[in-house]
Structure formats: C-alpha cells, structure tokens
Amino acid sequence: MRGTYLFLLIATALLTVGGHACGALPPLQVVDASSSGTVENLGQPVLAWTIWGRMLATRPDGGRALVCGTWVGSGTARLIVYYPDQSRIRYILCPGTHGSYGLAQGLDGTIYIGCTEGGKLLRWDWESDRAELIGSPCPGTRWLYNLTVAEDGKLYGGTYPGARVGMYDPATGRMRDYGPMRPPSEYVSGICTGPGGKIFCGIGNGASTAGAAVIVLDPRTGRKHDILPKKYVNNSFAKVYRVGDYIACFLQFDNRTVIFDGVTEELIQDFGPNSGIMPAGSIAYVAFGGFTYRYHPPSGHLVKVPPLPSGTGGVAPDRMVYGITESDCFWYDWPHAKYLDRTPLQPGSEGQNIFTLHTGPDGNVYGSSYNLHHIFRYNPTTGELIDLGNPCPGRSGEVYSFYNQGTKIWMASYTNAVLSVYDTARPWQPGKSPDSNPRDLGSIGNEQYRTPGLCVGPDGKVYIGSMPAYGKKYGALTVYNPRTEQVELCLRPILGGENVYDLLPDSRRRVIYGGSDSHFFIFDVDKQQVVFSAPIGGRPTGITQAGNDLVFFGAGTRLVIFDPQTRKFLCNDTFPLGTINALEKGDDGRLYGDSGRLFVLDPKTMVVQDLGPGGAHLARDRQGALYFARGPYLYRWRPTKH
C-alpha cells in the first residue's frame, strides 16, 4: 500500500506540473493546415419526430383530437394535433423552444404547453397555426415539465431543475411560484389535481440520492407533505395520474404501479414491479404479469382485456384508442381490434441532433440521434445517407457507444444501459429474438443507465463503462460474455465510486485502458481486476493507442500521454487547440481529433495540423475523410487532391 501510495503521488506530481510536461518527446507544434481540405454538409440523417407527451383533447366542435408534444434538435418545436375522424394532422409552431413537453387542456378548451427553455408556458386556441407565449410561472428554471388543470381552472406545472411548482390563473393572468417541493430533488416528474383541489406531485432525482417522493401540495396554504411509503423511495422517479378520486403512481426503477386514495391519501394497491398504467377517466388500464386489465379503483375489480396497441396516447370512454408512432397517427377500435384510420406523419424537417459517430466494419459511417434512439448510416462510396431506425424497437434514449467485432457492431444505449449487437453483413430486422438484427440483448442491470464506454476485450468479452440511474450512486465496469449471454462481472463501486467512460483494449498486454471521472486506469482481463490507476485531474476522453505503443488521451484542455511499458506518464501538456472531445488512430498511424477544430497529430513528431473548424464527435473513413456533427447536420472534411 505504501509503495502504491508513493507511486500515485509521483504520478500526480507529473500530471500537475505547469507549462510543458512532455519530457523526452518533441514539443507540441501547431501548423496551419486549413487549406489542406474542404468541408461539405451532407445533410440531416434523422428527420423523424421525437414525441414528448400525448394528450386526448376535446376540439371546439366536440370531436376528439390527439395532441402530442415534440422535440427538435434545432429550429422550433411543434404540437402535432391529430383529427382522427378527418384523417388530418396539424403541425402547430411553438415559438422559442426546442421542446413542447407538458400538456394540459384548460376548462375553456385552450391547450397549454410547458416548454424546455426558460420554464416558458405557451397556449394555443385551436384557430391559429402557432402557440403564443404567456410567461414563466417559475422564473429561472429550464423545463416546465408537466401540467395539470384544477377544478377552478388554475393551471399548475412542475419544473426541472429545482422540482418547483408554479401556478397560472387564466382568469386573472396571475402567476405564483410555490418553490421547491422537496429539496434537493430536481424533477417534478408528474403532476395531477386530486380531490379537494390538492395538487399531487411525483418527484424525481438527478444527481441527488434523496429518492422518489409523492408530495401533496395545498395550493391555498402552500403546505406540502410526502405520502410515498419509505419502502418505495429507492426509485428514481415518481409519475402521478388522476383516476377518478384516486391517484395512480408509476415508480421508475422498479417500474411499479401503486394506487393511492386521493381523499385519505392511503396506499390501497400495489401491482408489483414491471407493471404499467394508462389512465382513462374514472378507470384505468394496468399491465402486469404479461396481461392487461381494466381496473376499477373503488372496487379493486380487474377484468382481463386485450393489450393496447404500441404508441397509445389516450383511451376514450367508448374504448376507442388514439395514438402515435414514429410514422403515423392512428385511431383504433379496441373492442373490434381494428384500425379505423392511420394518417402518415410528415418528416420532422428540422432534424434530431447527432449524438455520436462511428466507422463500421463495412467502411460506412454510423451515428446515433439524441433522444429518439435511431441510428443512421452514410455510405462514402455511393453518398447514400439513410436513417436505419431504432435498433431496439420500443426503447427511447440514444446509442452512447459503438464498437466493431468482425462484421458486427456492438452498441450500448441510454436509457437503462441496454446492450445490442448489429451484424452489418445481414439484413436489418431489429428485435429481441435470436435471429433479430440488430438484437436487443437487454439491460446490463446493477442500477446502470448511461453507457459511454464500450469495447470487446482480448478475451472476447464485451466491456461496458457506465453511469448510474438517476438518484443512484456509483458507475460501473461491466463484463458481458457473448457466449453465455450473461453479465459475468460488475465492478461497482470502482475507483471510489466514479463513473466509467472511455475504454480501449490492448490485445498484446491483455488489458483494457479506461477513464473515469478523474482517473486513468488499467484493467487486467485475466485477473479481472484493476491493476493500475492514477488521478489525472480530469476526465479522460478519446483514449487511443498510437503506432509507437503510447496511449494518448485528452483531459480537459490538456493532452496526456502514457507509456504502458513503463506505466509512466510522459506528457501532460496544455493542448493548443482547446479541449479534446474526440481522438482516434488512423490507418496511417496518426491521430485524428476534434476540439471544436479538426486536427491531425503525428505521435512521432508531435506536430499538430490544424485543419479548421470542426464540431462534435468524429469518425474517419477508409479514404481519409473525417466526419463530424453540428446539431442535426452531418459534415465531411476531405483532403484536397493535388
């Protein structure tokens, strides 16, 4: 222990020396190479809508409409308003926001919209093609996350961050901020009006580990209290819905549905883990144990019914179902199991932000989109840019990381830390069955949620570096065996409870290099343990191994170089082009990166060629072209032919 401690002190000292710290290596030099290539915009790979909220509403003419909120990567969000009996869809502009999240219908029929910027509240009157701004009930917050309308017509909304509740009175224009519902929680992840004018708030957490809560707010006095039994607080989020005089609560992590009496606030029903609910006025539809039931809270009576179609947004009293998928809006006659209408959606023309990029084993460039969980492919030879769709149908979030093995691409995704695999040599047929392609292999478990690190180790096993779920502690390094299709090891906590990000295998040494929140480490695949770690004062990004065997990575605005033979750090120099966001080795032995500027680093001479403005993420094709993203757009830099 004493020797290890001494080494860490030496390593830390090497890493914290000011000025140039590259020892015997040549000094870093930057040369202007901006004229050595040209940049072109290849377009927006993913135009499908991200749907963020669904509500069955009553139109001014008495007909029904499905109102859906959306998210766009750039530009302006829309409301999607579906008129099922007219086979018509309207797209209502929501000025000043990328996301229209919270939805509620006022007593006068007005549609209210909570936004993802500035906690703004909008309203739409059915006549216009755009919503109008009302204001921000909780100034200084970001998202007005959920909305509910009380019996007196007042509107209440919950926020992120701060878990605050705000009120807007349409009759007077007055607003009130009730403040945080349960510090230090960050989300009011669900809100509904209960009997007697009480406001029920489902509470969720980000970095806080306070756990879930169901807060009851008295809007007249501002007093509040928690009614969620302590045995459920280990969940990350609570979402609440009114069902007659009862309050349904969905607890996210257990995926458990519980029911409260809205008058007495007593817990009356627990449907167990892996249960879900769809409110429908004074009744609800619950799913558990592989079946769906019609549920009557006063009696507790359950009647088995057919499953609801995927994409259901609302169920009317006559059991007509209205919903939305990635491609259309639908009207479904549930009793007779037939679709009465399916109206196609137009593309979300302003696109979804690109989340990561990767060069596949087939030479094509792949990437993922934010929130929608789609992946796309660009063929450098033909110029075809195609949205392949969701590799794990039914899941949301985004693919965080890719890694090649033979003709396959392994993928690890947020949410719920899902592992999947796609064979680029076989037709696209996503699902969960053994012959699906891509195949959804399920969650790696252990309370993990985001998956920025992924590689196949020298032992043929898949290694996943991850971050925990909301409100949970400790990231992990997980080992998955493709032969047994089982998680064999989960190191958690690791390095004192840090998250695990970049991973890079070294087949010759049978180790994996990794980066955590503040450490660089080495994991021995035979010993199945961390055999070396050192604090570096920042998070390693873009860990890659150059042709000279040295390991390069960024750490904030610094370039760090590690010698795996001696296990010493050779360089900890300020990188002249800023923060290294991406770094990878080309087939020419040089290192290609993006720091907001594209660059090429020769590991032998330490000369950095500044290629000009870049963006986010990085991939390099077999012809030497570099790909990067700016919002929803894919760009390509190609060397100038001489």
Buried (B, 14 or more C-beta within 10 A) or exposed (E): EEEEEEBBEEBBEBBEEEEEBBBEBEEBEBEEBBEBBEBEEBEBBBBBBBBBBBBBBEBEEEEBBBBBBBBBBBBBBBBBBBBBEEBEBBBBBBEBBBBBBBBBBBBEEBBBBBBBBBBBBBBBEBEEEEBEBBBBBBEEBBBBBBBBBBEEEBBBBBBBBBBBBBBBBBEEEEBBBBBBBBEBBBBBBBBBBBBEBBBBBBBBBBEBBBBBBBBBBBBEEEEBEBBBEEEBBBBBBBBBBBBBBBBBBBBBBBBBBBBBBBEEBEBBBBBEEEBBBBBBEBBBBBBBEEEBBBBBBEEEEBEEBEEBBEBBBBBEEEBBBBBBBBEBBBBBBBEEEEEBBBBEBEEBEBBBBBBBBBBBBEEBBBBBBBBBBBBBBBBBEEEEBEBBBBBBBEBBBBBBBBBBBEEBBBBBBBBBBBBBBBBBEEEBEBBEEEEBBBBBBBBBEBBBBBBBBBBBBBBEBBBBBBBBBBBBEBBBBBBBBBEEEEBEBBBBEBBEEBBBBBBBBBEEBBBBBBBBBBBBBBBBBEEEEBEBBBBBBBBBBBBBBBBEEBBBBBBBBBBBBBBBEEEBBBBBBBBBBBBBBBBBBBEEEBBBBBBBBBBBBBBEEBBBBBBBBBBBBBBBBEEBBBBBBBBBBBBBBBBEEE
